[in-house]
C-alpha cells in the first residue's frame, strides 16, 4: 500500500465549525433545526490535537468559526490555493440533503431551507462544489472530514466524480452513514464523533495494520485508513443514530488506496522519515536537512519527557520557533519559566544520550547545523494573494534565501485579508491587534497575525492606513517610494460583444466604453467585485463614480446584481460561467493580469474574453510596505535583514513571477514584464494610463459606496382597493408577498407601508409609519391590513411617494426604493388627464427607483403604465409571468441591509 507522509511539506488545514446559526426553528420557519454549542469545543480540541500531531504547524491551521457561506468559500479557496502537501478540510455543523438523497449541503451561519416542491438550500455549500474547489488545489493529497447529520451522503458525491486522478487524491471521512441524523451531544463537550476522533489522533490506534506498521516509528503514526476503521468500530458499538440504528462512520478512498499520515501519537519517539529510519529501512543514506534533524531531536526530547515527567515539566515546554499570532513578531515565545523548562528538558535529554545522538548526527552530515530561520508574515490584498504566494515560495528555495552552509535564512507566511479591514486595523486598531481585549474588535481573528510586510494594491492604500494622530499607535508603516509592478483595470468583455478593432478598445473613458457597449448589445451588463474587500474593486468604483458629485445611486444601480457582489475579481470571473447566458452578456471590471494568469475556478470552459482599457480609471500598483510593531524588536536586526533580502529579491529577480502572471512594469511605457500570447485578448500598448489613485479619492469613493449600500429606505404601497379581495389571503396574497420581502431589510433600514385606496379622503393611509422596525412588528402591521370598499388612486399615491422619498434622500446617498403592489384594476386613474406623463417626468427627475409589482400576467407588457414608470425611474417591472415574489425579494434585498 502506498503511504503519503506530509511532514516537511507545505500543508494546510481549514477547520470549519458552525455552532451559531442566524435562522433556527421554530422562530424562523425556514431555519435550521437549532444551534450547535458543542461544535465550539470541537474546534478547540481538534486544533490542539493537530498541532501536537506534528504534521501541521500552527500557522498552517486556519479556523473558521460559524462563517457565512461567502466567507467559507473565500477561506476554502485560500486554503486550496496555498497547500502543496496535505490539504485537510474539517466541517462540523448542520448537513442537509434533498429528497433524492444524491447531494449533501453543508449549512453555514446564514443557512435557510426554502421549502417547496423541491427544497432549496440557501446559505449552504453544495458538497459537489466543495470537491471541485478542492480538486483544483495543487496539494498532493486531500482529506475531508465531515461531522454532521447525513454526512454519508457525501460518499455518493465522491463516487460520482468521473476523474479517477481526483478520487485518488481525495479521501473522505464521514461521521455517519447516508440519510441518518445524529445527536450533537452536550453543550459543554465536543460532539461524540469529533471527541473520539481527537482521542485517536492524540493517543494513537492500537494494532494498526498495513504496510510498514511494524517498522520502527511507524506504529506511532495515525493513518487515515486505520483511523476510519477505528472510528467505525467504536461508534457502531457505543452510539446510535436518531433512528435507533447503529451509528457507522463511513470513508471513501480510491483503490488501490494511498494511506495518509495524519498525526503522531502523543509522546511518541523519533518521527517517521528521520534519517536513522531511512537507513534502517535500507534506503540510500543522504545528508538530512537541519530542520529534519532538529525536528527529530525535539521529538526525542519530548518522548523522554513523557517517560520521566512528574507533572512539573510538560512535553510542550519546547515550543515552535514560529511567533504565536497574539505576539508581536520578534518577541520571545515565553518568559523565564519557559526558558528554565527548556533547560530542564535539555538536561533530561542529555541524561538519555539524546544530545549525544544529535551531535553525532550533525557530524555525520556534510553540512553545518541550521538554526531556526526567521519567520516573516506577509499580508497582502486578496487579488494579489496567489501571485505573492508564488513569489514567496520561489524565494524560499532560492540562492538569495540560502546561506553558504545550505541553510534557509527565512520562512514566509502569506495571507490575504479585506482591504478596508486592513486599513482600519493598521490605522485605528494596532493596540487590540497586539492584545485583543474583546470579541468586538479583534484584528488577529478578523485579519490575521501582525505582519512584517504588507503588499497592498496601491501606494495610496498605504497612505490611507497611516495613523491620524488622534490615538496612540503601536505600528509604523514604511512604504516604498514607488510600486514594483502594475496592472491596468479593464473591462473583460465576452468576445462576441467586444469591439473588433484594438483602436476602439482603447483611448476612451469608462463612460464612453460603456456607451459603445450599450449600443452594440442593449442586454449587456457590468459587474464589479466588493469595493470593501479588494483595492482593484475600489479603483473600479473610483472610475465608476467619476469626478465631481456623482449620482452614486445611479452608478451603483448600473452594476447591480442579484445577491451580494463577488469578494474578489477572481471570484467574479469564477462565478460568471455558472450561468451561460450571464457569461455571454456580462462585462467584468477586473485587473488585467487575471486575463493572463487565470483564476483557480472549478470550470475550465468559459466564454473567451477581450480587454477594453478605460483611460480614466487608476490601475493596480502593488507596493512593498515594511511594517514594524512597538515591542517587536527583540530580534529586530535579524528580522530587518530578512525583510531587506526578500525586498531586494522581489523587486528585481522576483519580478519574473509577477511577469508570468501578467503584470506590467510600473513606469515608463508600462510594458509587460514577460511576453504573453496575444490570444489572451490583451493589448500590449493600450496608450497612456490614468494617473495613480489618490488616498482621498479612494476614501471618498469607499464612503460613498458605504452610504449607497448602507441602511436603505423602502416605501411599500399596498393596493387595498375592493378588487384586491381575491388576492389578499395567505402567503401568496398581497400582504403575504410583502411580508416575504421583509427579510431583505435590517434593523437599521427605514421603511413604511401605505394602504392605497381612496374612500373619499387622501390617496393613501399609513399602515406602518416610516422608520426602522423589527420584522415582527412590520409583519403584524401587515396582518392588520384590510381590503377597503373603494378604488385605488395609483397616480396620487405614486406622486406622493416620489415626493416623500425625494425629500428624505436630499442630504445623503442612501439607497431608496418605492414598491407598488397592485392588480392594475384602477389604471384609469393613471392614464386620465395626462397623469401618466406628469408622473413619468417626476420619476425621471427624482430618480427614486420604483418597482411596479403587478398581480397580472400582462402588467409589464411593452407600453403598459407599469413598465413605463419602472423604466423612467430606473426601477424594475414585475408581473406574474415571472417569479414576482422572488424578484421583489431581490429588489428589496439590494436596497436593504438584511440577511436575505
C-alpha positions in Angstrom: 0.0 0.0 0.0 1.3 3.4 -0.9 1.8 5.8 2.1 1.9 9.6 2.0 3.8 11.4 4.7 3.1 15.2 4.6 5.7 16.2 7.1 8.2 18.8 5.8 5.8 19.9 3.0 3.6 23.0 2.7 0.4 21.8 4.3 -2.9 23.5 5.1 -5.9 22.7 7.3 -9.2 24.6 7.2 -11.3 23.7 10.3 -14.9 24.9 9.9 -17.3 24.8 12.8 -20.7 26.3 12.6 -22.1 26.5 16.2 -24.3 29.6 15.7 -27.0 30.0 13.1 -28.9 33.1 12.3 -32.2 31.3 11.4 -33.4 28.5 13.6 -36.7 26.8 14.0 -39.3 27.4 15.4 -38.7 31.1 15.4 -37.8 31.1 11.7 -40.0 28.7 9.6 -37.2 28.2 7.1 -34.4 27.9 9.6 -32.2 25.0 10.6 -33.2 22.7 13.5 -31.2 24.6 16.2 -27.9 25.9 17.5 -24.9 23.5 18.0 -22.9 24.8 21.0 -20.9 21.5 21.2 -19.2 22.5 17.9 -17.3 25.3 19.7 -15.5 22.6 21.7 -14.8 20.6 18.6 -12.6 23.3 17.1 -10.7 23.9 20.3 -9.8 20.2 20.9 -9.1 19.5 17.2 -6.7 22.4 16.9 -4.7 21.2 19.9 -4.6 17.6 18.6 -3.4 18.6 15.1 -0.7 21.0 16.5 0.6 18.2 18.8 0.4 15.7 16.0 3.5 17.1 14.3 2.1 17.1 10.7 0.6 20.5 10.7 2.3 23.6 12.1 0.2 26.2 14.0 0.4 28.7 11.2 -0.8 26.1 8.7 -4.1 25.7 10.5 -7.0 28.1 9.8 -10.1 28.1 12.0 -13.4 29.4 10.6 -15.9 29.9 13.4 -19.5 30.0 12.2 -18.8 31.6 8.8 -21.4 32.8 6.4 -21.4 31.0 3.0 -19.4 33.7 1.2 -16.7 33.7 3.9 -16.5 29.9 3.8 -15.9 29.9 0.1 -13.1 32.5 0.4 -11.4 30.6 3.1 -11.7 27.3 1.2 -10.2 28.8 -1.9 -7.4 30.4 0.1 -6.5 27.0 1.8 -6.8 25.2 -1.5 -4.6 27.7 -3.3 -1.8 27.6 -0.8 -1.5 23.8 0.0 1.2 21.7 -1.7 1.5 18.7 0.6 -1.6 17.8 2.6 -4.9 19.8 2.4 -7.3 19.0 5.2 -10.9 20.2 5.4 -12.9 19.6 8.5 -16.6 20.6 8.8 -18.9 20.4 11.8 -22.4 21.8 11.6 -25.7 21.0 10.1 -25.8 18.9 7.0 -28.9 18.8 4.8 -29.9 16.5 1.9 -32.5 16.9 -0.9 -35.3 14.4 -1.2 -33.4 12.4 -3.8 -30.5 12.0 -1.3 -27.9 12.4 -4.1 -26.2 15.5 -2.6 -25.1 16.9 0.7 -25.3 20.6 1.6 -23.0 21.9 4.4 -25.1 24.6 6.1 -23.3 27.8 7.1 -24.2 30.5 9.6 -26.7 32.1 7.1 -28.4 28.9 6.1 -32.1 28.6 5.3 -34.2 25.9 3.8 -36.7 27.3 1.2 -39.4 24.7 1.1 -41.5 23.9 -2.0 -41.8 21.0 -4.4 -38.0 20.8 -4.2 -36.2 22.2 -1.2 -33.7 25.0 -1.8 -30.7 25.4 0.5 -29.7 29.0 0.9 -26.5 29.8 2.7 -25.2 26.3 2.3 -22.3 24.9 0.4 -23.0 22.1 -2.1 -20.5 19.3 -1.5 -20.1 18.8 -5.2 -18.8 22.4 -5.5 -16.6 21.9 -2.4 -15.0 18.9 -4.1 -14.5 21.0 -7.3 -12.6 23.7 -5.5 -10.5 21.2 -3.6 -9.7 19.3 -6.8 -8.2 22.5 -8.2 -5.6 22.7 -5.4 -2.0 21.7 -6.1 -2.0 19.7 -2.9 -0.7 16.2 -3.3 -3.3 14.7 -1.0 -6.7 16.0 0.2 -8.5 14.7 3.3 -12.1 15.8 4.1 -13.7 15.1 7.5 -17.4 15.7 7.9 -19.1 15.7 11.3 -22.8 16.4 10.5 -26.1 14.8 10.0 -26.3 12.9 6.7 -22.6 13.1 6.3 -22.6 9.7 4.5 -24.4 11.3 1.5 -21.1 12.8 0.6 -20.0 9.3 -0.5 -22.4 9.4 -3.4 -20.9 12.7 -4.5 -17.4 11.4 -4.3 -18.3 8.2 -6.2 -19.9 10.4 -9.0 -16.6 12.2 -9.6 -15.6 11.0 -13.1 -11.9 11.6 -12.9 -10.0 8.8 -11.2 -7.0 11.0 -10.5 -9.2 13.3 -8.4 -10.7 10.4 -6.5 -7.2 9.1 -5.9 -6.1 12.4 -4.3 -9.2 12.9 -2.2 -10.1 10.8 0.8 -13.4 11.4 2.7 -14.2 10.5 6.3 -17.9 10.9 7.2 -19.3 10.8 10.7 -22.4 8.7 9.9 -24.0 6.7 7.1 -26.1 8.3 4.5 -29.6 9.7 5.4 -29.1 9.5 9.1 -29.3 12.2 11.7 -27.1 12.1 14.8 -27.0 13.6 18.2 -24.7 16.6 18.7 -24.2 15.7 22.4 -24.0 18.0 25.4 -23.3 21.7 25.1 -20.3 21.5 27.3 -18.4 18.8 25.4 -17.4 18.1 21.8 -19.7 16.1 19.6 -19.4 12.3 20.0 -17.7 11.7 16.7 -15.1 14.5 17.0 -14.4 13.6 20.6 -13.4 10.1 19.6 -11.6 11.4 16.5 -9.4 13.7 18.7 -8.8 10.9 21.2 -7.5 8.6 18.4 -5.3 11.3 16.9 -3.8 12.0 20.4 -3.5 8.6 21.8 -2.9 6.6 18.7 -4.6 3.4 17.3 -3.8 0.0 18.7 -2.9 -2.8 16.3 -2.8 -0.7 13.1 -2.4 -2.9 10.1 -0.8 -2.2 6.8 2.5 -1.9 5.1 5.2 -0.7 7.2 3.3 -0.7 10.5 5.9 -2.8 12.0 8.8 -0.5 11.1 10.4 1.5 13.8 8.5 4.7 14.5 5.5 3.9 12.2 3.5 2.3 14.9 3.1 5.7 16.5 1.7 7.2 13.3 -2.0 7.8 12.9 -3.1 6.8 9.3 -6.3 7.7 7.6 -7.4 4.1 6.9 -6.8 2.9 10.4 -8.4 6.0 11.8 -11.5 5.4 9.7 -11.8 1.8 10.8 -11.2 2.6 14.5 -13.9 5.2 14.4 -16.4 2.9 12.7 -15.7 0.1 15.2 -16.1 2.3 18.2 -19.0 4.5 17.2 -21.1 1.5 15.9 -20.6 -0.2 19.2 -21.2 2.7 21.6 -23.6 5.0 19.8 -26.9 5.0 17.9 -28.3 7.4 15.3 -31.6 9.2 15.9 -33.4 6.3 14.1 -32.1 3.9 16.7 -29.7 2.1 14.3 -26.0 1.5 14.8 -24.0 4.7 14.2 -21.5 3.8 11.5 -19.0 6.3 10.2 -18.1 5.9 6.5 -15.0 6.5 4.5 -14.0 6.7 0.8 -10.6 6.4 -0.8 -9.7 5.2 -4.3 -8.3 1.6 -4.9 -5.5 0.9 -4.6 -5.6 3.3 -1.6 -3.0 5.8 -0.6 -2.8 5.9 3.2 -2.2 9.4 4.6 -0.3 10.1 7.8 -2.4 12.5 9.8 -0.5 12.7 13.1 1.9 11.2 15.5 0.7 9.7 18.8 1.4 12.0 21.7 4.7 11.0 23.5 5.9 9.0 20.5 9.6 8.7 19.7 11.6 9.6 16.6 9.4 10.8 13.8 8.9 8.5 10.8 11.0 9.7 7.9 14.0 10.6 10.1 17.5 9.9 8.7 18.1 6.9 11.1 14.8 5.3 10.0 15.6 5.7 6.3 18.9 4.0 6.8 17.3 1.2 8.8 14.8 0.7 6.1 17.5 0.1 3.5 17.1 3.5 1.9 20.1 5.3 0.3 21.7 7.4 3.0 22.0 11.1 2.3 22.5 14.3 4.3 19.4 15.3 6.2 18.3 18.9 6.4 18.9 20.8 9.6 15.2 21.3 10.0 14.6 17.5 9.8 17.4 16.8 12.3 16.1 19.4 14.6 12.6 18.0 14.4 13.8 14.5 15.2 15.8 15.8 18.2 12.8 17.7 19.6 10.6 14.6 19.2 13.2 12.6 21.2 13.3 15.2 23.9 9.5 15.2 24.1 9.4 11.4 24.2 12.0 11.4 27.1 10.0 13.9 29.0 6.8 11.9 28.5 8.5 8.9 30.1 10.0 10.8 33.0 7.7 13.7 33.6 6.4 14.2 37.1 4.0 16.9 36.3 6.5 19.8 36.8 7.7 19.8 33.2 5.3 19.1 30.3 6.2 17.9 26.8 5.3 21.3 25.3 7.9 23.3 27.1 10.0 23.4 23.9 7.9 25.5 21.6 7.8 26.2 17.9 10.1 28.8 16.6 7.3 30.5 14.7 5.8 33.5 16.6 2.4 33.0 18.0 -0.5 35.0 16.5 -1.0 37.1 19.6 2.6 38.2 19.9 4.5 40.9 18.0 7.0 39.4 15.5 10.3 39.1 17.2 9.1 38.8 20.8 10.3 35.7 22.5 7.6 33.0 23.0 7.9 32.7 26.7 9.3 34.2 29.9 11.8 33.0 32.4 9.8 29.9 33.4 9.7 28.7 29.7 13.5 29.1 29.4 14.0 27.2 32.7 11.8 24.4 31.5 13.7 24.2 28.2 17.0 23.9 30.2 15.4 21.1 32.3 14.4 19.3 29.1 17.9 19.6 27.7 19.4 18.1 30.8 16.9 15.2 30.6 17.8 14.7 27.0 21.5 14.6 27.8 20.9 12.1 30.5 19.3 9.8 28.0 22.1 10.2 25.4 19.9 12.2 23.0 22.1 15.2 22.9 25.0 12.9 22.0 22.9 11.5 19.2 22.2 15.0 18.0 25.9 15.9 17.9 26.9 12.7 16.1 24.1 13.0 13.6 25.2 16.6 12.8 28.8 15.5 12.4 27.7 12.8 10.0 26.2 15.4 7.7 28.3 17.2 5.2 26.5 20.4 6.1 26.7 22.5 9.3 23.7 22.6 11.6 20.9 25.0 10.6 19.3 27.2 13.2 15.6 28.1 13.0 15.0 30.6 10.2 13.3 33.9 10.9 9.6 33.5 10.1 8.2 36.6 8.2 4.5 37.3 8.0 3.3 38.8 4.7 -0.2 40.4 4.5 -1.5 41.2 1.0 -4.5 42.2 -1.0 -6.8 39.2 -1.8 -6.5 39.8 -5.5 -2.7 39.7 -5.2 -2.5 36.8 -2.8 -2.0 34.0 -5.4 0.9 35.8 -7.2 2.5 37.0 -4.0 2.4 33.4 -2.6 4.1 32.1 -5.8 6.8 34.7 -5.4 7.3 33.9 -1.7 7.5 30.1 -2.5 10.1 30.8 -5.2 12.1 32.9 -2.9 12.2 30.3 -0.1 14.3 27.9 -2.1 16.3 30.5 -4.0 20.0 31.2 -3.5 19.1 34.6 -2.1 17.5 32.9 0.8 20.2 30.2 1.4 23.3 30.6 3.5 26.7 29.3 2.4 26.1 26.2 4.6 22.9 25.4 2.8 20.5 26.7 5.5 17.3 28.7 4.9 17.6 32.3 6.0 13.9 32.9 6.5 10.4 31.5 6.1 7.4 33.5 4.8 3.8 33.0 5.7 1.5 34.7 3.1 -2.1 35.6 3.9 -4.7 37.9 2.5 -7.5 40.0 4.1 -10.1 42.5 3.1 -8.5 45.8 2.1 -10.9 48.1 4.1 -10.5 45.9 7.2 -6.7 46.0 6.9 -6.6 49.8 6.5 -8.8 50.2 9.6 -6.8 47.7 11.6 -3.4 49.4 10.9 -4.8 52.9 11.3 -7.1 52.6 14.3 -6.7 49.1 15.9 -2.9 48.5 16.3 -3.4 48.2 20.1 -6.0 45.4 20.1 -4.2 43.8 17.2 -1.3 43.2 19.7 -3.5 42.5 22.7 -7.1 41.7 21.9 -9.4 42.7 24.8 -12.8 42.0 23.4 -14.7 40.0 20.8 -15.9 43.2 19.2 -12.5 44.3 18.0 -10.1 41.5 17.3 -7.9 42.1 14.2 -5.9 38.9 15.0 -9.2 37.0 14.4 -10.6 39.1 11.6 -7.4 39.8 9.6 -4.6 37.5 10.8 -1.3 37.8 12.7 0.6 41.0 12.8 2.5 41.4 9.5 6.2 42.2 9.0 5.4 43.1 5.3 2.3 44.4 3.7 1.7 44.5 -0.1 -1.5 46.5 -0.8 -2.8 47.1 -4.3 -1.7 50.7 -4.4 0.6 53.1 -2.6 -2.5 55.2 -1.8 -3.8 52.4 0.3 -0.7 52.5 2.5 -1.3 56.3 2.9 -4.9 55.6 4.0 -3.6 53.3 6.7 -1.4 55.8 8.4 -2.5 56.8 11.9 -4.5 60.1 12.0 -2.6 61.0 15.2 -5.7 61.1 17.4 -4.9 58.0 19.4 -1.7 56.3 20.2 -0.5 53.9 17.6 1.7 50.8 18.0 2.7 50.3 14.4 4.9 52.1 11.9 4.5 51.8 8.1 7.4 52.4 5.7 6.1 52.1 2.1 8.5 52.1 -0.8 8.5 55.4 -2.8 7.1 53.6 -5.9 5.2 50.4 -6.7 7.2 47.5 -8.1 4.5 46.3 -10.6 1.4 47.5 -12.4 -1.8 46.1 -13.9 -4.5 48.4 -15.5 -8.1 48.0 -14.8 -10.0 46.6 -17.8 -13.5 45.7 -18.9 -13.2 42.0 -19.5 -15.8 41.5 -22.3 -17.2 38.4 -23.9 -15.6 38.1 -27.3 -18.9 38.2 -29.1 -19.9 41.7 -27.8 -16.4 43.3 -27.6 -15.1 45.9 -30.1 -13.4 44.2 -33.0 -10.5 46.7 -33.5 -7.8 47.4 -31.0 -8.2 51.2 -31.6 -11.8 51.1 -30.4 -10.9 49.3 -27.2 -8.5 52.0 -26.0 -8.3 55.8 -25.7 -11.8 56.3 -24.2 -13.3 56.9 -20.8 -15.2 54.3 -18.9 -18.4 56.1 -19.7 -17.5 56.1 -23.4 -16.7 52.4 -23.5 -19.9 51.6 -21.7 -21.9 53.7 -24.1 -20.4 51.8 -27.0 -21.2 48.5 -25.3 -24.8 49.5 -24.8 -25.2 50.4 -28.5 -23.7 47.0 -29.5 -25.8 45.0 -27.0 -28.6 46.5 -25.0 -28.8 43.5 -22.8 -25.1 43.6 -21.8 -24.4 44.3 -18.1 -21.4 45.2 -16.0 -20.3 43.7 -12.7 -17.6 44.7 -10.2 -16.4 42.9 -7.1 -16.8 44.2 -3.5 -15.0 47.6 -3.1 -14.6 47.0 0.7 -12.6 43.8 0.0 -10.0 44.5 -2.7 -8.1 47.5 -3.9 -8.9 46.7 -7.5 -12.7 46.9 -6.8 -12.3 50.2 -5.0 -10.3 51.6 -8.0 -13.1 50.4 -10.3 -15.5 52.2 -8.0 -13.4 55.4 -8.3 -13.8 55.2 -12.0 -17.4 54.2 -11.9 -18.4 57.3 -9.8 -16.2 59.7 -11.9 -15.2 63.2 -10.9 -17.4 65.8 -9.1 -20.6 65.0 -7.3 -21.6 61.7 -8.9 -25.1 60.2 -8.8 -23.8 57.3 -6.7 -27.2 55.6 -6.5 -27.5 55.6 -10.3 -23.9 54.4 -10.6 -24.5 51.5 -8.2 -27.7 50.7 -10.0 -25.7 50.2 -13.2 -23.7 47.4 -11.7 -26.5 45.9 -9.5 -26.9 42.2 -9.4 -28.9 39.6 -7.5 -27.3 38.9 -4.3 -24.0 40.3 -2.9 -21.1 41.2 -5.2 -18.2 38.7 -5.5 -15.5 39.3 -2.9 -12.6 39.3 -5.4 -12.0 39.8 -9.1 -11.1 36.1 -9.3 -14.3 35.1 -7.6 -16.2 37.2 -10.1 -14.6 35.6 -13.1 -15.2 32.2 -11.4 -18.9 32.7 -10.9 -19.9 34.1 -14.3 -19.7 30.8 -16.1 -22.2 29.3 -13.6 -24.9 30.7 -16.0 -24.0 30.5 -19.7 -26.3 33.4 -20.6 -24.8 35.6 -17.9 -21.3 34.7 -19.0 -22.0 35.6 -22.6 -23.5 39.0 -21.8 -21.6 40.4 -18.8 -18.5 42.5 -18.7 -16.3 42.1 -15.6 -14.4 45.1 -14.2 -11.2 43.5 -13.2 -7.4 43.9 -13.2 -5.8 42.9 -16.5 -3.4 40.4 -15.1 -6.2 37.9 -14.3 -6.8 37.5 -18.0 -3.3 36.1 -18.2 -2.8 34.1 -15.0 -6.4 32.9 -14.9 -8.2 32.1 -11.7 -8.5 28.9 -9.6 -12.0 28.0 -10.6 -13.6 24.6 -11.0 -14.5 25.3 -14.6 -12.1 25.0 -17.5 -14.6 26.1 -20.1 -15.7 29.7 -20.2 -16.6 32.4 -22.7 -13.5 33.8 -24.5 -12.9 37.4 -23.4 -11.2 40.5 -24.6 -10.0 43.5 -22.7 -11.1 47.1 -23.1 -9.0 49.8 -21.4 -10.7 52.9 -19.9 -8.2 55.7 -19.7 -9.7 57.4 -16.6 -9.5 54.5 -14.1 -6.4 54.2 -12.0 -4.6 50.8 -12.2 -3.5 48.3 -9.7 0.1 49.1 -8.4 1.4 46.6 -5.8 3.7 48.4 -3.3 6.1 47.0 -0.7 5.4 48.2 2.8 7.7 47.4 5.8 5.6 47.1 9.0 7.2 47.5 12.4 5.4 46.9 15.8 6.1 48.5 19.1 7.7 45.9 21.4 8.5 43.6 18.4 12.2 44.4 18.2 13.8 41.6 20.2 15.2 40.0 17.0 14.9 43.3 15.2 18.2 43.2 13.4 17.7 39.7 12.1 14.1 40.5 11.0 15.2 43.7 9.3 17.9 41.8 7.4 15.4 39.0 6.3 12.9 41.6 5.1 15.5 43.6 3.2 16.8 40.4 1.5 13.3 39.5 0.4 12.5 43.1 -0.7 15.7 43.2 -2.8 14.9 39.9 -4.4 11.2 40.6 -5.0 11.8 44.0 -6.7 14.5 42.5 -9.0 14.6 38.8 -9.7 11.2 38.2 -8.2 9.5 40.3 -10.8 9.7 37.3 -13.2 7.0 35.7 -11.1 4.7 38.8 -11.5 5.6 38.8 -15.2 4.4 35.2 -15.6 1.1 36.2 -14.0 0.5 39.1 -16.4 1.8 42.1 -14.6 3.5 45.1 -16.3 6.4 47.4 -15.4 5.2 50.2 -13.0 6.6 53.1 -15.0 7.7 54.2 -18.5 5.8 52.5 -21.3 4.4 50.0 -18.8 5.3 47.1 -21.0 4.5 43.5 -19.9 7.2 42.1 -17.6 7.1 38.9 -19.7 5.9 38.0 -23.2 2.3 36.8 -23.5 0.2 35.2 -26.2 -2.0 37.8 -28.0 -4.8 35.3 -27.9 -5.5 36.2 -24.3 -7.4 39.3 -25.7 -5.0 41.9 -24.3 -3.3 44.9 -26.0 0.4 45.3 -25.4 0.3 49.1 -25.6 -3.1 50.4 -24.6 -2.0 54.0 -24.6 -1.4 56.5 -21.7 -2.9 55.2 -18.5 -4.8 57.1 -15.9 -2.8 58.8 -13.1 -2.2 57.0 -9.8 -5.0 56.7 -7.4 -5.2 59.3 -4.6 -5.9 58.4 -1.0 -8.6 61.0 -0.7 -10.3 59.8 -3.9 -10.3 56.2 -2.6 -11.6 57.1 0.8 -14.3 59.3 -0.7 -15.4 56.5 -3.1 -15.5 54.0 -0.3 -17.6 56.3 1.9 -20.0 57.0 -1.0 -20.3 53.3 -1.6 -21.0 52.6 2.1 -23.6 55.2 2.1 -25.2 53.9 -1.1 -25.0 50.3 0.1 -25.7 51.1 3.8 -29.0 51.4 5.5 -31.7 51.8 2.9 -35.2 53.4 2.7 -38.1 51.5 1.2 -41.7 52.7 0.9 -44.2 50.0 0.2 -47.5 50.9 -1.5 -50.2 48.2 -1.0 -53.2 48.3 -3.3 -56.1 47.8 -0.8 -59.0 48.5 -3.2 -62.0 46.3 -3.4 -60.7 44.4 -6.5 -57.9 43.0 -4.4 -60.2 40.9 -2.2 -59.5 37.7 -4.2 -55.7 38.4 -4.0 -55.4 39.0 -0.3 -55.3 35.9 1.8 -52.5 33.5 2.6 -48.7 33.6 1.8 -49.4 34.3 -1.8 -51.8 37.1 -1.1 -50.7 40.8 -1.4 -49.8 41.3 2.3 -48.1 37.9 2.4 -46.0 38.8 -0.6 -44.8 42.0 1.1 -44.0 40.0 4.3 -41.8 37.7 2.3 -39.7 40.6 1.1 -39.0 42.0 4.6 -36.1 39.6 5.1 -34.0 41.9 2.9 -34.4 44.7 5.4 -32.3 45.1 8.6 -32.8 46.9 11.9 -31.0 50.0 10.6 -33.1 50.3 7.4 -36.1 52.6 7.3 -39.3 51.6 5.7 -43.0 52.2 5.9 -46.3 50.8 4.4 -49.1 52.8 2.8 -52.5 51.4 2.1 -53.6 52.7 -1.3 -57.3 53.2 -1.6 -59.5 56.3 -1.8 -62.7 56.2 0.2 -63.2 60.0 -0.1 -60.0 61.1 1.7 -56.4 61.2 0.6 -54.9 58.6 -1.9 -53.3 56.5 0.9 -53.4 55.7 4.6 -50.4 54.9 6.7 -50.3 51.2 7.8 -46.7 51.3 9.2 -45.0 54.6 10.0 -41.8 55.3 8.2 -38.7 54.4 10.2 -36.6 51.4 11.4 -38.6 48.4 12.6 -38.3 44.9 13.9 -39.5 42.4 11.4 -42.2 41.0 13.7 -43.7 44.5 14.2 -43.9 45.0 10.5 -45.5 41.7 9.9 -48.1 42.3 12.5 -48.9 45.7 10.8 -49.4 43.8 7.5 -51.6 41.3 9.2 -53.9 44.2 10.2 -54.2 45.4 6.6 -57.7 45.0 5.1 -59.4 45.5 1.8 -61.5 48.7 1.5 -64.7 49.3 -0.4 -63.1 51.9 -2.6 -61.0 52.3 -5.7 -57.2 52.9 -5.7 -55.7 56.2 -6.9 -52.2 55.0 -8.1 -51.4 58.4 -9.6 -51.9 60.2 -6.3 -50.2 57.6 -4.2 -47.1 57.3 -6.5 -46.8 61.1 -6.9 -46.8 61.5 -3.1 -44.4 58.6 -2.7 -41.9 60.1 -5.1 -42.1 63.5 -3.3 -41.7 61.9 0.1 -38.6 59.8 -0.9 -37.0 62.6 -2.7 -37.2 64.8 0.4 -35.8 62.1 2.7 -32.9 61.4 0.4 -31.9 65.0 -0.3 -28.9 65.1 2.1 -27.3 61.7 1.5 -26.8 58.9 -1.0 -28.5 56.1 0.9 -30.3 53.6 -1.4 -34.0 54.2 -1.8 -36.9 52.2 -3.3 -40.6 52.5 -3.9 -42.6 49.3 -4.2 -46.2 49.4 -5.6 -48.0 46.0 -5.3 -51.3 46.2 -7.3 -53.7 44.3 -9.5 -53.8 47.2 -12.1 -57.6 47.3 -12.0 -57.5 51.1 -11.4 -55.0 52.1 -14.1 -57.6 54.5 -15.5 -56.5 56.9 -12.7 -53.0 56.8 -14.1 -53.9 57.5 -17.8 -56.6 60.2 -17.3 -55.9 63.9 -17.6 -52.2 63.5 -18.6 -51.4 62.0 -15.2 -49.1 59.4 -16.6 -46.8 61.9 -18.5 -46.7 64.0 -15.4 -45.7 61.0 -13.3 -43.1 59.9 -15.7 -41.5 63.4 -15.7 -41.4 63.3 -11.9 -39.9 59.8 -11.9 -37.1 60.9 -14.3 -36.3 64.0 -12.2 -36.3 62.4 -8.8 -34.5 59.1 -9.8 -36.0 57.1 -7.0 -36.4 53.5 -8.4 -39.9 52.3 -8.5 -40.7 48.6 -8.6 -44.1 48.1 -10.1 -45.3 44.6 -8.9 -48.4 43.7 -10.9 -50.5 40.7 -9.8 -51.4 40.4 -13.5 -49.6 38.4 -16.2 -49.7 41.4 -18.6 -48.7 44.2 -16.2 -45.2 44.6 -17.6 -46.1 44.3 -21.3 -44.4 46.9 -23.5 -46.1 50.3 -23.3 -48.1 49.5 -20.2 -48.1 52.1 -17.5 -46.3 49.8 -15.0 -43.4 49.2 -17.5 -43.1 52.8 -18.4 -43.0 54.0 -14.8 -40.4 51.4 -13.8 -38.2 52.4 -16.8 -38.4 56.1 -16.2 -37.5 55.7 -12.5 -34.6 53.3 -13.1 -36.6 50.6 -11.3 -38.0 47.2 -12.3 -41.3 45.9 -13.5 -42.5 42.5 -12.2 -45.6 40.6 -13.1 -46.9 37.0 -12.7 -45.4 35.9 -16.0 -42.2 35.6 -14.0 -41.4 34.8 -10.3 -42.8 38.0 -8.9 -42.2 37.0 -5.3 -38.5 36.2 -5.8 -38.0 39.2 -7.9 -39.5 41.5 -5.3 -37.4 39.9 -2.6 -34.2 40.5 -4.6 -35.0 44.2 -5.3 -35.7 44.9 -1.6 -32.6 43.0 -0.6 -30.5 45.1 -2.9 -31.7 48.2 -1.1 -31.7 47.0 2.5 -29.1 45.5 4.8 -30.9 42.4 5.9 -29.6 38.9 5.7 -31.8 37.5 3.0 
